């Protein structure tokens, strides 16, 4: 499933930046592809970022931004009503380390079914 499949045009963007673990990897992603792993690190695009061969080549880097903390929580399937408390750094870590809410619900529901047999 792509980000657009899940969130529609809710993010109001086509491409976003995700800080790569190394500059040998791409950092620009489209919402028309599955999301890479949501990590606890969420940095802005560096001013000297050079397009990687895997990045879309026809984009204006000045229009690219990282996903916000709340946008990243949507990808992890946290509901809109969920209230996060803590510093921005704590929230980024919390979201990056979380099991997606819908996945946790699915696993727990199936364990419950199995224990009731």
Buried (B, 14 or more C-beta within 10 A) or exposed (E): EEBBEBBEEEBEBBBBBBBBEEEEEBBBBBBEEEBEEBBBEBEEBEEEBEBBEEBEEEBEBEEBEBBEBEBBBBBBBBEEEEEEEEEEEEBBBBBBEBEEBEEEEEEEEEEEEEEEE
